[in-house]
Amino acid sequence: MPKDSDQPSNGEDKQTDSKDTGGSADKTEDPEALVQKRMRRNTPSPHRITPQSSPPVCVSVEELMETAKGVTNMALAHEIVLNGNFQVKPPEPAEGSLEKRVKDIMHKAFWDSLEAQMKQDPPLYDHAIKLVGEIKETLLSFLVPTQGRLRGQIEEALDLSLIQQQAENGALDIGRVAQFIIGMMGAFCAPCRDEDVKKLHDITDTVPLLKAIFSVLDKMKIDMANFAVRSIRPQLLQHSVEYERKKFQEFLDKQPNALDFTRKWLEDSAYILRNRQEKSEVAGAAAGPSSLQPLTVHNHAYLCLLKWDHSAVPFPETLLMDQVRFQEMQVELEQLTTVASVLLIVYNSAGEAISGLPGLMDHLKSTVRVLLAERHTPSFNAEEAFATIGERMCAELEECLSKHAFSPFSCDRQSALKGQIAAVKCPDNPILKLIDSRIQTYLLAFLEFSPHKSPVALPGGLAPISKELEDIAIRLGRLVNFNKLVYSPFYQDLLQDILTDEENATVET
């Protein structure tokens, strides 16, 4: 392929109502915490799943393997569509692993054997010719059907039968063959590989040269794969919704219970909202019972995924391909909630003295984020980390107040500030819960946003994390919208059944 500047540079049973023995507890506990308990208690074992609405279907191993292949292809297409930075990367075993050691030993043995053959008198070219054949196939794989002239050149210059005859007659010029290969590589490679190809001309020994050629060809394969990914992304965007829906339907046909966890996820969301609604009615905040809307239940369900217990509760089947993305956002939101809580405490403590000082908010935010960077690692000590944050915040405030000629913090105020910051490590901390509630309100408004509505307003106390929060909201919105498009027929049926059951249960009670 001629060099082109466009090439890459590189089932669940229905829950009991308040008439059951656990009903009174359900009315007093926090709905989200209650649902977490119910999810653990009622989640079926993944090792003994039975269909609830469809009879068992007997399928062959071949059918299951073909279905699994389809799901794998669907996952790959899904990743390419949603991840704008998706790239194919070379498989590299971990440094120091058994796989890495075995690979290194095998490679060394192969190249040592080739070196020994080339040093014989006369040289033995059997292995070298096989390598030339592999190189030839790789070069041909870079071509498109319209490049017949280049294909002919490669077939002629790397005719293995002719090369074998030349080797047997002592007339093989392996250097000439290598220079032709390097020339072709220079024509096919991406601009970022020009320097790597150029260095090949400086290698004179046959074995190191062949080794280097294979190394550069491996990089070129990755470049071409990523070029192909970028090329097919527009087409995938056009057809991915229908493609993923079709593939999931094929999987559902083979596994009739493949929506059990999705149903439970939506049921729990409806349960939480109904519980809140009943509390509002008891408190007199609502005139009377009102029916839940499918869209409200659905959007709330997506927010529940940002507080998911991934180690104990199975993830909804329709979102399995995005579970890692939700986990990443969940970790980010936990950190942002803590950062915003700490900063709210700091600014409330210092008051007008530091309000509006340029750069101070970003500096304090950066300091807190650094000290919380290892929060989700086994070695993280929350008590020590929050004590350090308290010390650092007091030191920063003392320096800032002194610099602007304000009265320094007294020892009592510093102790109070440190105590308030240390309390943020507890999940039930009122300030932490307040910030979390405001973040949830913001994200929900983002999911419900439409061009006909006013822009989503940022709740108070979230200004320090506004940019990061907006980035998460955009990513979440993109993910949710795509998921709704793909699985809308399934969601509509499930939500209709769930809400009908909810309404019937409300009427009965």
C-alpha positions in Angstrom: 0.0 0.0 0.0 1.6 3.3 -1.0 2.3 5.6 1.9 -0.6 7.7 2.8 -0.7 10.6 5.2 -4.1 9.4 6.4 -2.6 6.2 7.7 -2.3 6.0 11.5 0.7 7.1 13.4 0.4 4.3 15.0 -35.4 -14.0 37.7 -36.2 -13.1 40.6 -39.4 -13.7 42.7 -41.6 -10.8 43.4 -40.7 -9.0 46.7 -43.1 -9.2 49.6 -45.2 -6.1 50.5 -45.7 -4.5 53.8 -48.1 -7.2 54.9 -45.1 -9.7 55.2 -43.0 -10.0 58.3 -40.3 -7.7 57.0 -42.7 -4.9 56.0 -42.4 -2.8 59.0 -38.6 -2.7 58.7 -39.0 -1.7 55.0 -40.9 1.4 56.0 -38.2 2.7 58.3 -34.9 1.8 56.7 -33.2 3.8 54.0 -34.6 2.5 50.6 -31.2 2.2 48.9 -29.6 0.4 51.9 -32.7 -1.9 52.1 -32.5 -2.8 48.4 -28.8 -3.7 48.8 -29.8 -6.2 51.5 -32.7 -7.5 49.4 -30.4 -7.9 46.4 -27.9 -10.0 48.3 -30.7 -12.1 49.9 -32.6 -12.7 46.7 -30.0 -12.9 44.0 -29.9 -16.4 42.6 -26.7 -18.3 42.4 -25.0 -17.9 39.1 -24.3 -21.6 39.2 -27.9 -22.6 39.3 -30.0 -20.2 37.2 -33.4 -21.3 36.0 -35.6 -19.5 33.5 -38.7 -17.9 35.0 -40.8 -17.0 32.0 -39.7 -19.4 29.3 -39.3 -23.2 29.2 -35.8 -24.8 29.0 -34.4 -24.9 25.4 -32.1 -27.7 24.4 -29.2 -26.4 22.4 -26.1 -28.1 21.1 -22.5 -27.3 22.1 -21.9 -26.0 18.5 -24.9 -23.6 18.8 -23.6 -22.3 22.1 -20.1 -21.8 20.8 -21.4 -19.9 17.8 -23.6 -17.8 20.0 -20.6 -17.1 22.3 -18.6 -16.0 19.2 -21.4 -13.6 18.2 -21.4 -12.1 21.7 -17.6 -11.7 21.6 -17.9 -9.9 18.2 -20.7 -7.7 19.6 -18.5 -6.8 22.6 -15.7 -5.8 20.3 -17.9 -3.7 18.1 -19.4 -2.1 21.2 -16.0 -1.1 22.5 -15.0 0.4 19.2 -18.1 2.5 19.0 -18.2 3.8 22.6 -14.4 4.2 23.2 -13.1 6.9 20.9 -9.6 6.1 22.1 -9.9 2.3 21.4 -6.7 0.9 20.0 -5.4 -2.6 19.3 -2.3 -3.3 21.4 0.2 -6.0 21.1 -0.2 -8.8 23.6 2.6 -8.5 26.1 3.0 -11.0 29.1 3.7 -9.4 32.4 7.3 -8.8 33.3 8.7 -11.6 35.4 5.7 -13.9 34.7 6.1 -17.6 33.7 4.7 -16.8 30.3 7.3 -14.0 29.8 10.1 -16.3 30.8 9.0 -19.2 28.5 8.5 -16.8 25.6 12.0 -15.3 26.0 13.6 -18.8 26.3 11.8 -20.0 23.2 12.7 -16.9 21.2 16.3 -17.1 22.2 16.5 -20.8 21.3 15.0 -20.2 17.9 17.3 -17.3 17.0 20.4 -19.2 18.4 19.5 -22.1 16.2 19.2 -19.9 13.1 22.5 -18.3 14.0 24.1 -21.7 14.1 22.7 -22.7 10.7 23.9 -19.5 9.1 27.5 -20.0 10.4 27.8 -23.4 8.8 30.0 -23.8 5.7 28.1 -23.6 3.4 25.3 -21.8 5.3 22.1 -23.7 5.8 19.2 -21.5 4.7 16.2 -23.8 5.5 14.9 -21.8 8.5 15.8 -18.4 6.9 13.7 -19.3 3.8 10.7 -20.2 6.1 11.1 -16.8 7.7 11.1 -15.1 4.3 7.9 -17.0 3.5 6.3 -15.5 6.7 7.5 -12.1 5.8 6.1 -12.4 2.3 2.6 -13.4 3.7 2.7 -10.4 6.1 3.6 -8.0 3.2 0.8 -9.4 1.1 -1.7 -9.0 4.0 -1.0 -5.2 3.8 -2.3 -5.0 0.3 -5.8 -4.2 -0.9 -7.4 -6.1 -3.9 -6.6 -3.2 -6.3 -2.9 -3.3 -5.7 -2.2 -6.1 -8.2 1.1 -4.6 -9.5 2.7 -4.6 -6.0 1.3 -8.1 -5.4 3.1 -9.2 -8.5 6.4 -7.6 -7.5 6.3 -9.3 -4.1 5.4 -12.7 -5.6 8.2 -12.4 -8.1 10.9 -11.1 -5.7 10.0 -13.5 -2.9 9.4 -16.6 -5.0 10.3 -19.3 -2.4 10.9 -22.0 -4.9 13.4 -19.9 -6.7 15.1 -18.8 -3.5 15.3 -22.4 -2.4 17.0 -23.3 -5.7 19.5 -20.4 -5.4 20.3 -21.6 -1.8 21.0 -25.2 -3.0 23.3 -23.9 -5.7 25.1 -21.5 -3.5 23.8 -18.5 -5.5 21.5 -16.9 -2.9 22.1 -13.3 -2.2 20.2 -13.0 1.1 21.2 -9.4 1.4 19.4 -8.5 -1.8 16.3 -10.3 -0.6 16.4 -8.4 2.7 16.8 -5.0 0.9 13.7 -5.7 -1.2 11.8 -6.5 2.0 12.9 -3.3 3.7 12.0 -1.3 0.6 8.4 -2.8 0.6 8.2 -2.1 4.4 9.1 1.5 3.8 6.3 1.8 1.2 3.7 0.3 3.4 4.5 1.6 6.9 2.9 4.5 8.6 5.0 7.7 8.9 5.8 7.0 12.5 7.6 3.8 11.4 9.9 5.5 8.9 12.8 5.8 11.4 12.4 2.2 12.4 12.6 1.0 8.8 15.5 3.3 8.1 17.5 1.7 10.9 17.1 -1.7 9.2 19.5 -0.5 6.4 22.3 -0.2 9.0 22.1 -3.9 10.1 24.5 -6.1 8.1 24.3 -9.5 9.8 21.6 -11.7 8.5 20.1 -13.0 11.8 19.9 -9.7 13.7 18.5 -8.2 10.5 15.7 -10.8 10.2 15.0 -10.4 13.9 14.7 -6.6 13.6 12.5 -7.0 10.5 10.0 -9.1 12.4 10.0 -6.6 15.2 9.1 -3.7 12.9 6.5 -5.9 11.0 4.8 -6.6 14.3 4.5 -2.8 14.9 3.2 -2.3 11.4 0.5 -5.0 11.9 -0.8 -3.1 15.0 -0.7 0.2 13.0 -2.7 -1.3 10.2 -5.2 -2.9 12.7 -5.8 0.5 14.3 -6.1 2.2 10.9 -8.8 -0.4 10.1 -10.6 0.3 13.4 -10.7 4.0 12.6 -12.0 3.3 9.1 -14.9 1.1 10.2 -16.0 3.2 13.2 -18.3 5.4 11.1 -20.0 2.3 9.7 -20.2 0.7 13.1 -21.9 3.8 14.5 -24.6 3.5 11.8 -25.3 -0.2 12.3 -24.2 -1.0 15.9 -27.6 -0.5 17.5 -29.3 -3.0 15.2 -26.3 -5.3 15.3 -26.1 -5.4 19.1 -29.8 -5.8 19.5 -29.8 -8.7 17.0 -26.9 -10.5 18.6 -28.4 -10.1 22.1 -31.7 -11.5 20.8 -29.9 -14.5 19.4 -28.3 -15.0 22.8 -31.7 -14.6 24.5 -33.1 -17.3 22.2 -30.5 -19.7 23.4 -30.6 -18.6 27.1 -34.2 -17.6 27.9 -33.2 -16.5 31.4 -30.7 -14.0 30.1 -32.7 -11.0 31.4 -33.2 -12.1 35.0 -30.7 -9.8 36.5 -31.9 -6.9 34.3 -35.4 -7.4 35.5 -34.3 -7.4 39.1 -32.3 -4.2 38.6 -35.4 -2.5 37.3 -37.6 -3.9 40.0 -35.3 -2.6 42.7 -35.3 0.8 41.2 -39.1 0.8 41.1 -39.2 -0.4 44.7 -36.9 2.5 45.9 -39.0 5.1 44.1 -42.3 3.7 45.4 -40.9 3.7 48.9 -39.9 7.3 48.6 -43.3 8.2 47.2 -45.1 6.5 50.1 -42.9 8.4 52.6 -43.7 11.7 50.9 -47.4 10.9 51.0 -47.3 10.0 54.7 -45.4 13.3 55.3 -48.1 15.2 53.4 -45.8 16.3 50.6 -48.0 14.7 48.0 -51.8 15.0 47.5 -52.2 11.3 46.8 -50.7 8.2 45.2 -49.4 8.6 41.7 -48.1 6.1 39.3 -44.5 5.7 38.5 -43.3 6.6 35.0 -41.2 4.1 33.1 -38.6 6.7 32.1 -38.2 7.9 35.7 -37.7 4.3 36.9 -35.2 3.6 34.1 -33.1 6.8 34.7 -33.0 6.1 38.4 -31.9 2.5 37.7 -28.9 3.8 35.8 -27.9 6.0 38.8 -28.1 2.9 41.0 -25.3 1.4 38.9 -23.0 4.1 40.2 -23.4 2.7 43.7 -23.3 -1.0 42.8 -21.8 -3.7 45.0 -19.9 -5.4 42.2 -18.4 -8.1 44.5 -21.8 -9.3 45.7 -24.6 -8.5 43.2 -24.7 -9.6 39.6 -24.7 -6.8 37.1 -27.6 -6.4 34.6 -27.0 -8.5 31.5 -27.8 -5.7 29.2 -25.0 -3.6 30.6 -22.3 -6.3 31.2 -20.1 -4.9 28.4 -20.1 -1.5 30.2 -19.6 -2.8 33.7 -16.0 -1.6 33.8 -17.0 1.9 32.7 -19.6 2.1 35.5 -17.0 0.9 38.0 -14.6 3.6 36.8 -17.2 6.3 37.1 -18.2 5.0 40.5 -14.7 5.3 41.8 -14.3 8.8 40.4 -17.6 9.9 41.9 -16.6 8.6 45.3 -13.4 10.6 45.2 -15.2 13.7 43.9 -17.8 13.4 46.7 -15.1 13.3 49.3 -13.1 16.2 47.8 -16.2 18.4 47.5 -17.2 17.6 51.1 -13.7 18.4 52.5 -13.6 21.7 50.6 -17.1 22.6 51.8 -16.0 22.1 55.3 -12.8 24.1 54.8 -14.5 27.1 53.2 -17.3 27.1 55.8 -14.7 27.1 58.5 -12.6 29.9 57.1 -15.5 32.0 55.9 -14.9 35.3 54.0 -11.2 35.3 54.7 -10.5 32.9 51.8 -13.6 33.3 49.7 -12.7 34.2 46.1 -9.0 34.0 46.4 -7.6 33.0 43.0 -6.1 29.6 42.6 -6.7 28.5 46.2 -9.6 26.3 45.5 -7.7 24.4 42.8 -4.6 24.1 45.0 -6.6 22.6 47.9 -8.6 20.3 45.6 -5.3 19.0 44.1 -3.9 18.4 47.5 -6.9 16.4 48.7 -7.0 14.3 45.5 -3.4 13.4 45.8 -3.8 12.2 49.3 -6.9 10.1 48.3 -5.2 8.7 45.1 -4.6 5.3 46.7 -8.0 5.0 48.3 -9.0 1.8 46.5 -5.8 0.0 47.1 -5.3 -2.6 49.9 -2.6 -0.5 51.6 -4.8 2.6 52.0 -5.3 3.6 55.6 -8.4 5.9 55.8 -7.7 7.1 59.3 -4.2 8.2 58.5 -5.1 9.7 55.2 -7.9 11.9 56.5 -5.7 12.9 59.5 -3.1 14.0 57.0 -5.7 15.9 54.9 -6.8 17.7 58.1 -3.2 18.7 58.9 -2.5 19.9 55.3 -5.7 21.9 55.1 -4.8 23.7 58.4 -1.3 24.4 57.2 -2.6 25.7 53.9 -5.1 27.9 55.6 -2.6 29.2 58.1 -0.2 30.2 55.3 -3.0 31.8 53.2 -4.5 33.8 56.1 -1.0 35.0 57.1 -0.2 36.0 53.5 -3.4 38.1 53.3 -3.1 39.6 56.8 -6.0 37.8 58.3 -6.1 36.5 61.9 -4.7 33.0 62.1 -6.8 30.0 63.1 -6.9 29.4 66.8 -5.9 25.9 68.1 -9.6 25.2 68.9 -10.7 26.1 65.4 -7.9 23.9 63.9 -8.9 21.0 66.1 -12.6 21.4 65.1 -11.6 21.6 61.4 -9.5 18.4 61.6 -12.3 16.6 63.4 -14.8 17.6 60.8 -12.5 16.4 58.0 -11.7 13.1 59.8 -15.5 12.5 60.1 -15.8 12.5 56.3 -14.3 9.1 56.0 -17.6 7.7 57.5 -20.2 6.8 54.8 -23.0 8.2 57.1 -21.3 11.6 57.5 -24.1 14.3 57.0 -22.0 16.5 54.8 -20.8 13.6 52.6 -24.4 12.4 52.2 -25.5 16.0 51.3 -22.9 16.3 48.6 -23.7 12.8 47.3 -27.4 13.7 47.1 -26.7 16.8 45.2 -24.4 14.9 42.8 -27.2 12.4 42.2 -29.6 15.2 41.6 -27.3 16.7 39.0 -26.7 13.5 37.2 -30.4 12.6 37.1 -31.2 16.1 35.7 -28.5 15.4 33.1 -30.1 12.1 32.1 -33.5 13.8 31.9 -32.2 16.8 29.9 -33.7 17.6 26.5 -33.3 20.5 24.1 -36.7 21.8 25.3 -35.5 22.1 28.9 -33.2 24.7 30.5 -29.6 23.7 30.9 -28.8 21.6 34.0 -28.0 23.8 36.9 -25.1 22.9 39.2 -26.3 22.5 42.8 -24.6 24.4 45.6 -21.3 23.0 47.0 -20.3 21.3 43.7 -18.4 24.3 42.1 -15.0 22.9 43.0 -15.7 19.7 41.0 -17.9 21.1 38.3 -15.5 20.2 35.4 -14.9 16.7 36.5 -18.6 16.2 37.3 -19.7 17.5 33.9 -17.2 15.1 32.2 -18.7 12.1 34.1 -22.2 13.3 33.2 -21.4 13.5 29.5 -19.9 10.0 29.6 -22.8 8.6 31.5 -25.3 10.3 29.2 -23.6 8.9 26.1 -23.5 5.4 27.6 -27.1 5.5 28.8 -28.5 6.8 25.6 -26.7 4.2 23.5 -27.8 1.4 25.9 -31.4 2.6 25.7 -31.3 2.6 21.9 -30.0 -1.0 21.7 -32.2 -2.6 24.4 -35.3 -0.4 24.2 -37.7 -3.3 23.1 -36.6 -5.4 26.0 -36.7 -2.6 28.6 -40.2 -1.5 27.4 -41.6 -5.0 28.1 -39.9 -5.4 31.4 -40.9 -2.0 32.7 -44.5 -2.5 31.7 -44.7 -5.7 33.6 -42.9 -4.3 36.6 -44.9 -1.2 36.9 -48.2 -3.1 36.4 -47.2 -5.3 39.3 -46.3 -2.3 41.4 -49.6 -0.6 40.7 -51.5 -3.8 41.6 -49.5 -4.1 44.8 -50.3 -0.5 45.7 -54.0 -1.0 45.1 -54.0 -4.1 47.3 -52.4 -2.3 50.2 
